[in-house]
Amino acid sequence: MPSSGSIRPMNLDCKHPQVRVVSRDEDAEFVECLQCGEVFDSEEFHDMQIEEEVLDDEEEPLES
């Protein structure tokens, strides 16, 4: 049975529009989403933003 401190699965519905830095180390920086409370490496957040931009670009119709 999982304890109350177990890791939660990533919230796929939240786009994490507002985050704040909660921990910083020499090699890593962790941010918390102010909407859903998820904490993750800021590199993951950067990667999510890039993926979203690519998806948005693919959805835009081409003008001829």
N, C-alpha and C positions, 0 to 999 in steps of 0.2 A: 504494500500500500504506500503511495507516494506521501512524503511529508509535506507540510505546508510551505516549506522553502524550496520545493522542487521547481525545476525550470519549466516555464510555460511555453507552449508552442507559439511560433511567430504569428502575430495577428495579421493575416493577409488582407483583411478589409481596410485596415488603417494605412493611409499614405504617409503618416508621420509628418504632418505639416509644420509642427512646432517641436523642436527638441532643445534640450539643454545638456551641457557637459556635466557629468556626474563623477567622472574619474579620469585622471590623466597620468600616464606613465611615460617613460622614455620612448617606448615602442608603440604604445597604443593610447587611444582616447575613447572613452565610452560615453554614449549619450543616452538620455531617456526621452521617450516621446511623451509630451505633455498631454496628449489626447488619450492614448491607451495604456501608458505606463511601462511599455516595453523598453528594456535596456539592451543596447547592442553596440558593437564596435562602430566607430564613426566611418571606417572604411566600408562597412556593409551599407551604411546609410548613403554614402557617396555612390556606391555601385547601384543601389536602388534608384537613385535619381537619374543616373545615366540610362538605365534600362527603361525607365518611364519616358525619358526624352526620345529614345529610339522608337518606342511603341507609338508615341504621339506623332512622330514624323511619318511612320508607316501608315497611320490612319488618315493623314491629310491627303485629299485628292490632288492629283497632279493637274496643273493648269496647262492647257495647250494653246 
